[in-house]
C-alpha cells in the first residue's frame, strides 16, 4: 500500500522531513532511487544529457562499491547524490543503531548531506538522529515504477496528474523498475518541458 500523492496532513505530521520545496516558479525536482546499476543508470544519464537536465540520485552504498565508474559519472555530469543506506533497509524493521550504522557505512562511499529512507520508512526516533547530520528528503509524487502491477502508462499518468510547483518526483534506476522507468521517463520530461517546468537538483 502506498500513496502516489503525499497528502498535506502527512506532511504536517512530519514537518522536519522535506516533502516538496515551496516556489513561486514552476520548479520540479526529479529524483532517482536505488542505483547506480549498469542496466539502468547510464540510460537515465544519457536521457538527462539529451535534455540538458540535472537530477538527484539517492544511491545504495553497496551499488556504489560495485559500480564506482557509474557513480563517478553521476558526479562528473553535475547531478546531486544522496545517501539511501548501504543495503536498502527498512527503518520500520531495523533497530535504530543498526539503521544509523547503515547510513554511516554508506557515507564512506557517498559524500552528501541529504538522505532518503528506503521505502520511505523511518521511525521518529531514527529521523531525530538522522536529522543531526542530514536533510531527510521524502517526496510529493511517486511514479510507482517499482510496482510490477502498473504499466509505464500508469506511471506517466501518476506524475502528470499530480505534479505541481515544487514537487519532488520519484523514479527508480533499478532492475525491478526498469520496464516502467524506460517506458515513461522521457514522456514525463517532455510533458514537464511543455508545461514550462524548470528542473532543479536538491540543494
N, C-alpha and C positions, 0 to 999 in steps of 0.2 A: 504494500500500500504506500503510495506517495502522491504528493500534490504537485501538479505541473506548475501552478502559480502559487507562490508563497502568500498566504493570507496576511492581511495587515495585523490581525490580532497576534499572530505568531511572532511577527517582527517586534511588536510592542512587548511581548513576554520576554524576549531575549534581546534587549536593546544594546548589549555590549558586542553583539555579533553584527557583521556587515552583510546586509541582505541586498542592498542596492546603494546607489550614490545619487543624492539629490542633485539635479542640474536643471537649469532653466533652458539649456540647449538640448538638442536631441542626441545625447551621448548614449553609447551602449558598450558593454564590457563582455567581450567574447572570451570564455574560459574553457579549458580542456582538462579533464582529469584522467589519471591512471597511467600515463605514459612515463617515459618515452619507450616506444617499441618500433622495430623496423617495419612492421606490417602496416602501420597506420600513421605514425607521427610525421615521417618525411612527406607523405601525401598531403597532410594538413599544412605543413610548412610550405610546400610548393604552391598550394592553393592560396595561402595568405600572401605569399610573394607575388602571385599573379595579380592580386587586387591591391597590393601595396598596403597591407593591413598588419597591425600588431595585435597580439593576444596574450593571455596569461595562461600558463600551463602549471597545473598542480601535479607534481611528479612524485612517483613512488621511489623511495630510496634504492630498493633492490633493482629497479629497472634502470636507474641512473648508473648503478655499478655495472650492470650487464651491457649497457649501450652508451658509454661515455661520449662517443662521437656524435650521437644524435643530441644528447644533452648540450654538448658544446655548440652545436649548430643553433639550438634554441637561443643561447646567449649571444652568439655572434650575429644573429639576424635581428636582435633587438627586442625579443619577446621577454615577458616577465615570467619568472619561475616562482613556484610556491611549494611548500612542504605538504605532503599528503601521506605522511608516516612512512616507515621503512617497508612494511609488508601489507599495508592496506587493512588495518584492523578496525573493528567497530568499537567506539568508545563505550557503548552501552554494555558490551560483553567483555570488557577488559578492565582489569584493576588499574587504578589511577597511576600508580608508579610505573607499571608496565607500559601504559599508554604514553606517559611522558618520556619514557626511555625510547619508545618507537620514534617519537618526534626528534628526540636528541640524536639518535643514530642516523636518521635521515638527514639531519642537519650537518653531519660530517661531509655529505656529498652535495647538498643543496643549500647554497648561500642565499638566504631570504629572510624577510620578517613577516611574511604572510603565510597563513596555514588554512587548509580546508580539511575538515574531518571526513574521512571516508564514510560513505552512505549518509553524510550529514548527521551522524550520530555522535554526540558528545554530551557528557553529563555536566551539570552546573559546576561541580567541584573541579572537573577537568578543565572546563573553559576558564574558570577563575585562575587556574595555574598557568594555562597556556597564554592567556591574555597578558601575562607579565612580560613575555618576550615576542609575541606575535599578534598581528591583527588577524582575527578569525573571519575568513571570508566564506559566507554561505552563498545564497543565490535568490534571485527573484523569479526566474523561469527555468524549468528543466525541459530539455528537448525530449527526454525519455528514450534516447538512443540506446541505453543499456537494456531496455525492455524488449526481449525477443518476441513478445506478443504484438508489438507495434510494427508498423511499416515505416519506410522512410517518409512517406507522405504524412503519416500521423505526426512524426517528429517535426517536420516542416510546419505543419499546422499548429502544433503546440507552441512554437516560437512566435509565428506571425500573428497568432490570435491573442497573445498575452504580453508581447513586448511593449515597453513604454520608456520614456526618457529616464536614463539612469539604471536601466535593468542590467543585472548580472545574469548572463546566459550560460548554461552548462551543456557541453558536449563531452564525449569521452573518446580519447585516442587509444582505444583498447581493442583487442581482438573481438570481444563479445559485441561491442557496439559497431564494429566496422561496417556491416552492410547498411545500417541505418544512417550512420555518420556520412558515409561516402555517397549515399543517395539523397541527402538533404542539405548538407552544409553549404554547398555552392549556391543552391537556390535561396537559402536563408540570407547569405551575404548579398546576393543580387537584390532581394526584396528590401533589405535594410538600406542598401545604397539608393534604391529608387525612392524610398521614403525619407531620404535625407539624413539618415543617422550618421554620426561620427563614431568610429571605432576607437576605443581607448583601452590602455592597459591599466591594471590596478596599481595605483601609486604606492 
